[in-house]
């Protein structure tokens, strides 16, 4: 990997949109965690697990965008 490819990879990995995606995913996970422990109801527990799953998927999407930025120019 030469210097220009490395610079392009760093620029791609440092895009603010990727980090905003991760931040939104973390906020969604926090809401799901709060709902999980706030009240004791079966439907609310199922809803909170669904919200946690969605937040986790969003966070993983952002992380994989960062990790894939080094392979995007090949």
PADOLO-406455 format. One record per atom (N, C-alpha, C): x, y, z; residue number from 1; residue in three letters; atom name. Coordinates in Angstrom, 3 decimals, decimal comma, always signed. Atoms other than C-alpha are relative to their C-alpha. Layout:
N
(segu (X Y Z) NUM "ALA" "CA")
...
END
This chain:
74
(segu (+0,853 -1,169 +0,000) 1 "UNK" "N")
(segu (+0,000 +0,000 +0,000) 1 "UNK" "CA")
(segu (+0,902 +1,237 +0,000) 1 "UNK" "C")
(segu (-0,831 -1,192 +0,048) 2 "UNK" "N")
(segu (+1,595 +3,252 -1,071) 2 "UNK" "CA")
(segu (-0,659 +1,143 +0,782) 2 "UNK" "C")
(segu (+0,435 -1,120 -0,840) 3 "UNK" "N")
(segu (+1,174 +6,652 +0,574) 3 "UNK" "CA")
(segu (-1,350 +0,559 -0,441) 3 "UNK" "C")
(segu (+1,268 -0,554 +0,490) 4 "UNK" "N")
(segu (-1,694 +7,820 -1,664) 4 "UNK" "CA")
(segu (-1,169 -0,914 +0,369) 4 "UNK" "C")
(segu (+1,052 +0,944 -0,383) 5 "UNK" "N")
(segu (-3,736 +4,659 -1,048) 5 "UNK" "CA")
(segu (-0,271 +0,072 +1,500) 5 "UNK" "C")
(segu (+0,146 -0,098 -1,451) 6 "UNK" "N")
(segu (-3,096 +4,955 +2,692) 6 "UNK" "CA")
(segu (-0,770 +1,266 +0,374) 6 "UNK" "C")
(segu (+0,689 -1,265 -0,277) 7 "UNK" "N")
(segu (-4,248 +8,590 +2,674) 7 "UNK" "CA")
(segu (-1,477 -0,086 -0,380) 7 "UNK" "C")
(segu (+1,397 +0,179 +0,402) 8 "UNK" "N")
(segu (-7,417 +7,699 +0,757) 8 "UNK" "CA")
(segu (-0,753 -0,883 +0,992) 8 "UNK" "C")
(segu (+0,614 +0,890 -0,973) 9 "UNK" "N")
(segu (-8,120 +4,896 +3,229) 9 "UNK" "CA")
(segu (-0,305 +0,734 +1,301) 9 "UNK" "C")
(segu (+0,197 -0,770 -1,229) 10 "UNK" "N")
(segu (-7,687 +7,229 +6,196) 10 "UNK" "CA")
(segu (-1,125 +1,009 -0,186) 10 "UNK" "C")
(segu (+1,078 -0,960 +0,264) 11 "UNK" "N")
(segu (-9,927 +9,852 +4,594) 11 "UNK" "CA")
(segu (-1,360 -0,679 -0,003) 11 "UNK" "C")
(segu (+1,262 +0,747 +0,030) 12 "UNK" "N")
(segu (-12,615 +7,246 +3,985) 12 "UNK" "CA")
(segu (-0,401 -0,429 +1,405) 12 "UNK" "C")
(segu (+0,300 +0,465 -1,353) 13 "UNK" "N")
(segu (-12,374 +5,890 +7,527) 13 "UNK" "CA")
(segu (-0,374 +1,143 +0,934) 13 "UNK" "C")
(segu (+0,271 -1,144 -0,871) 14 "UNK" "N")
(segu (-12,593 +9,384 +9,037) 14 "UNK" "CA")
(segu (-1,206 +0,819 -0,426) 14 "UNK" "C")
(segu (+1,203 -0,731 +0,408) 15 "UNK" "N")
(segu (-15,849 +10,400 +7,376) 15 "UNK" "CA")
(segu (-0,933 +0,159 +1,192) 15 "UNK" "C")
(segu (+0,899 -0,222 -1,143) 16 "UNK" "N")
(segu (-18,175 +11,998 +9,948) 16 "UNK" "CA")
(segu (-1,296 -0,804 -0,077) 16 "UNK" "C")
(segu (+1,253 +0,751 +0,127) 17 "UNK" "N")
(segu (-21,177 +10,131 +8,552) 17 "UNK" "CA")
(segu (+0,106 -1,395 +0,609) 17 "UNK" "C")
(segu (-0,191 +1,324 -0,587) 18 "UNK" "N")
(segu (-19,702 +6,811 +9,666) 18 "UNK" "CA")
(segu (-0,112 +0,083 +1,520) 18 "UNK" "C")
(segu (+0,036 -0,134 -1,454) 19 "UNK" "N")
(segu (-19,233 +8,039 +13,222) 19 "UNK" "CA")
(segu (-1,376 +0,435 +0,490) 19 "UNK" "C")
(segu (+1,388 -0,340 -0,353) 20 "UNK" "N")
(segu (-22,732 +9,549 +13,261) 20 "UNK" "CA")
(segu (-0,863 -1,262 -0,020) 20 "UNK" "C")
(segu (+0,719 +1,272 +0,033) 21 "UNK" "N")
(segu (-24,055 +6,121 +12,271) 21 "UNK" "CA")
(segu (+0,255 -0,794 +1,280) 21 "UNK" "C")
(segu (-0,331 +0,718 -1,233) 22 "UNK" "N")
(segu (-22,226 +4,560 +15,210) 22 "UNK" "CA")
(segu (-0,656 +0,679 +1,201) 22 "UNK" "C")
(segu (+0,608 -0,724 -1,126) 23 "UNK" "N")
(segu (-23,481 +7,295 +17,572) 23 "UNK" "CA")
(segu (-1,505 -0,249 +0,069) 23 "UNK" "C")
(segu (+1,438 +0,292 +0,020) 24 "UNK" "N")
(segu (-27,093 +6,734 +16,472) 24 "UNK" "CA")
(segu (-0,248 -1,421 +0,498) 24 "UNK" "C")
(segu (+0,139 +1,376 -0,464) 25 "UNK" "N")
(segu (-26,662 +3,003 +17,016) 25 "UNK" "CA")
(segu (+0,190 -0,133 +1,501) 25 "UNK" "C")
(segu (-0,232 +0,034 -1,447) 26 "UNK" "N")
(segu (-25,297 +3,577 +20,518) 26 "UNK" "CA")
(segu (-1,188 +0,588 +0,746) 26 "UNK" "C")
(segu (+1,176 -0,601 -0,643) 27 "UNK" "N")
(segu (-28,217 +5,864 +21,410) 27 "UNK" "CA")
(segu (-1,175 -0,974 -0,031) 27 "UNK" "C")
(segu (+1,078 +0,981 +0,097) 28 "UNK" "N")
(segu (-30,669 +3,236 +20,168) 28 "UNK" "CA")
(segu (+0,231 -1,139 +0,988) 28 "UNK" "C")
(segu (-0,307 +1,059 -0,976) 29 "UNK" "N")
(segu (-28,900 +0,595 +22,272) 29 "UNK" "CA")
(segu (-0,256 +0,457 +1,429) 29 "UNK" "C")
(segu (+0,246 -0,522 -1,341) 30 "UNK" "N")
(segu (-29,091 +2,828 +25,352) 30 "UNK" "CA")
(segu (-1,496 +0,039 +0,289) 30 "UNK" "C")
(segu (+1,460 -0,002 -0,176) 31 "UNK" "N")
(segu (-32,843 +3,271 +24,833) 31 "UNK" "CA")
(segu (-0,508 -1,413 +0,226) 31 "UNK" "C")
(segu (+0,400 +1,388 -0,182) 32 "UNK" "N")
(segu (-33,251 -0,476 +24,468) 32 "UNK" "CA")
(segu (+0,387 -0,545 +1,360) 32 "UNK" "C")
(segu (-0,440 +0,435 -1,323) 33 "UNK" "N")
(segu (-31,238 -1,071 +27,630) 33 "UNK" "CA")
(segu (-0,863 +0,612 +1,094) 33 "UNK" "C")
(segu (+0,868 -0,644 -0,984) 34 "UNK" "N")
(segu (-33,308 +1,456 +29,566) 34 "UNK" "CA")
(segu (-1,365 -0,682 +0,055) 34 "UNK" "C")
(segu (+1,304 +0,664 +0,023) 35 "UNK" "N")
(segu (-36,545 -0,161 +28,436) 35 "UNK" "CA")
(segu (+0,072 -1,400 +0,584) 35 "UNK" "C")
(segu (-0,160 +1,366 -0,514) 36 "UNK" "N")
(segu (-35,182 -3,578 +29,373) 36 "UNK" "CA")
(segu (-0,095 -0,030 +1,517) 36 "UNK" "C")
(segu (-0,043 +0,007 -1,457) 37 "UNK" "N")
(segu (-34,686 -2,607 +32,999) 37 "UNK" "CA")
(segu (-0,979 +0,971 +0,652) 37 "UNK" "C")
(segu (+0,890 -1,011 -0,569) 38 "UNK" "N")
(segu (-37,281 +0,163 +33,437) 38 "UNK" "CA")
(segu (-1,272 -0,615 +0,577) 38 "UNK" "C")
(segu (+1,277 +0,561 -0,417) 39 "UNK" "N")
(segu (-40,455 -1,884 +33,695) 39 "UNK" "CA")
(segu (+0,054 -1,516 -0,156) 39 "UNK" "C")
(segu (+0,030 +1,457 +0,065) 40 "UNK" "N")
(segu (-41,412 -5,522 +34,067) 40 "UNK" "CA")
(segu (-1,256 -0,446 -0,728) 40 "UNK" "C")
(segu (+1,104 +0,490 +0,817) 41 "UNK" "N")
(segu (-43,647 -6,591 +31,218) 41 "UNK" "CA")
(segu (+0,599 -0,813 -1,145) 41 "UNK" "C")
(segu (-0,524 +0,876 +1,045) 42 "UNK" "N")
(segu (-43,193 -9,363 +28,673) 42 "UNK" "CA")
(segu (+0,107 +0,716 -1,335) 42 "UNK" "C")
(segu (-0,024 -0,675 +1,301) 43 "UNK" "N")
(segu (-44,091 -7,239 +25,662) 43 "UNK" "CA")
(segu (+1,071 +1,086 -0,038) 43 "UNK" "C")
(segu (-1,033 -1,024 -0,035) 44 "UNK" "N")
(segu (-41,742 -4,474 +26,803) 44 "UNK" "CA")
(segu (+1,396 -0,624 -0,057) 44 "UNK" "C")
(segu (-1,281 +0,702 +0,087) 45 "UNK" "N")
(segu (-38,898 -6,953 +27,260) 45 "UNK" "CA")
(segu (+0,286 -0,430 -1,440) 45 "UNK" "C")
(segu (-0,188 +0,395 +1,401) 46 "UNK" "N")
(segu (-39,437 -8,293 +23,742) 46 "UNK" "CA")
(segu (+0,306 +1,204 -0,875) 46 "UNK" "C")
(segu (-0,258 -1,222 +0,754) 47 "UNK" "N")
(segu (-39,567 -4,760 +22,362) 47 "UNK" "CA")
(segu (+1,415 +0,511 +0,259) 47 "UNK" "C")
(segu (-1,341 -0,490 -0,318) 48 "UNK" "N")
(segu (-36,380 -3,814 +24,189) 48 "UNK" "CA")
(segu (+1,083 -0,863 -0,651) 48 "UNK" "C")
(segu (-0,969 +0,869 +0,684) 49 "UNK" "N")
(segu (-34,534 -6,854 +22,803) 49 "UNK" "CA")
(segu (+0,047 +0,305 -1,494) 49 "UNK" "C")
(segu (+0,032 -0,364 +1,423) 50 "UNK" "N")
(segu (-35,674 -5,895 +19,300) 50 "UNK" "CA")
(segu (+0,741 +1,317 -0,233) 50 "UNK" "C")
(segu (-0,688 -1,284 +0,133) 51 "UNK" "N")
(segu (-34,455 -2,315 +19,819) 51 "UNK" "CA")
(segu (+1,505 -0,183 +0,179) 51 "UNK" "C")
(segu (-1,430 +0,275 -0,189) 52 "UNK" "N")
(segu (-31,111 -3,576 +21,146) 52 "UNK" "CA")
(segu (+0,617 -0,669 -1,229) 52 "UNK" "C")
(segu (-0,498 +0,681 +1,194) 53 "UNK" "N")
(segu (-30,735 -5,838 +18,122) 53 "UNK" "CA")
(segu (+0,180 +0,982 -1,150) 53 "UNK" "C")
(segu (-0,098 -1,007 +1,065) 54 "UNK" "N")
(segu (-31,430 -2,977 +15,716) 54 "UNK" "CA")
(segu (+1,182 +0,930 +0,237) 54 "UNK" "C")
(segu (-1,132 -0,868 -0,326) 55 "UNK" "N")
(segu (-28,945 -0,730 +17,523) 55 "UNK" "CA")
(segu (+1,332 -0,676 -0,223) 55 "UNK" "C")
(segu (-1,237 +0,752 +0,194) 56 "UNK" "N")
(segu (-26,292 -3,429 +17,454) 56 "UNK" "CA")
(segu (+0,328 -0,150 -1,482) 56 "UNK" "C")
(segu (-0,219 +0,130 +1,444) 57 "UNK" "N")
(segu (-26,753 -3,969 +13,728) 57 "UNK" "CA")
(segu (+0,486 +1,317 -0,594) 57 "UNK" "C")
(segu (-0,413 -1,313 +0,504) 58 "UNK" "N")
(segu (-26,435 -0,231 +13,076) 58 "UNK" "CA")
(segu (+1,452 +0,287 +0,389) 58 "UNK" "C")
(segu (-1,388 -0,222 -0,441) 59 "UNK" "N")
(segu (-23,236 -0,019 +15,165) 59 "UNK" "CA")
(segu (+0,978 -0,871 -0,790) 59 "UNK" "C")
(segu (-0,877 +0,896 +0,765) 60 "UNK" "N")
(segu (-21,720 -3,037 +13,413) 60 "UNK" "CA")
(segu (+0,158 +0,469 -1,438) 60 "UNK" "C")
(segu (-0,079 -0,527 +1,361) 61 "UNK" "N")
(segu (-22,544 -1,504 +10,038) 61 "UNK" "CA")
(segu (+1,038 +1,121 -0,086) 61 "UNK" "C")
(segu (-0,984 -1,077 -0,016) 62 "UNK" "N")
(segu (-20,530 +1,596 +10,947) 62 "UNK" "CA")
(segu (+1,416 -0,499 +0,187) 62 "UNK" "C")
(segu (-1,339 +0,551 -0,243) 63 "UNK" "N")
(segu (-17,597 -0,407 +12,274) 63 "UNK" "CA")
(segu (+0,520 -0,715 -1,245) 63 "UNK" "C")
(segu (-0,441 +0,701 +1,205) 64 "UNK" "N")
(segu (-17,500 -2,586 +9,164) 64 "UNK" "CA")
(segu (+0,287 +0,963 -1,148) 64 "UNK" "C")
(segu (-0,347 -1,008 +1,002) 65 "UNK" "N")
(segu (-17,523 +0,548 +6,996) 65 "UNK" "CA")
(segu (+1,410 +0,523 +0,239) 65 "UNK" "C")
(segu (-1,354 -0,461 -0,321) 66 "UNK" "N")
(segu (-14,401 +1,725 +8,819) 66 "UNK" "CA")
(segu (+1,018 -1,078 -0,351) 66 "UNK" "C")
(segu (-0,938 +1,084 +0,277) 67 "UNK" "N")
(segu (-12,710 -1,670 +8,577) 67 "UNK" "CA")
(segu (+0,129 -0,280 -1,497) 67 "UNK" "C")
(segu (-0,024 +0,260 +1,428) 68 "UNK" "N")
(segu (-13,633 -2,037 +4,909) 68 "UNK" "CA")
(segu (+0,586 +1,126 -0,807) 68 "UNK" "C")
(segu (-0,516 -1,132 +0,760) 69 "UNK" "N")
(segu (-12,233 +1,344 +3,967) 69 "UNK" "CA")
(segu (+1,389 -0,268 -0,557) 69 "UNK" "C")
(segu (-1,319 +0,304 +0,522) 70 "UNK" "N")
(segu (-8,749 -0,079 +3,531) 70 "UNK" "CA")
(segu (-0,071 -0,919 -1,219) 70 "UNK" "C")
(segu (+0,150 +0,914 +1,131) 71 "UNK" "N")
(segu (-10,058 -2,660 +1,036) 71 "UNK" "CA")
(segu (-0,861 +0,587 -1,109) 71 "UNK" "C")
(segu (+0,943 -0,542 +0,973) 72 "UNK" "N")
(segu (-12,407 -0,337 -0,866) 72 "UNK" "CA")
(segu (+0,661 +0,455 -1,291) 72 "UNK" "C")
(segu (-0,679 -0,511 +1,195) 73 "UNK" "N")
(segu (-9,774 +0,930 -3,341) 73 "UNK" "CA")
(segu (+0,717 -1,091 -0,789) 73 "UNK" "C")
(segu (-0,715 +1,080 +0,688) 74 "UNK" "N")
(segu (-8,425 -2,483 -4,379) 74 "UNK" "CA")
(segu (-0,799 -0,567 -1,128) 74 "UNK" "C")
END
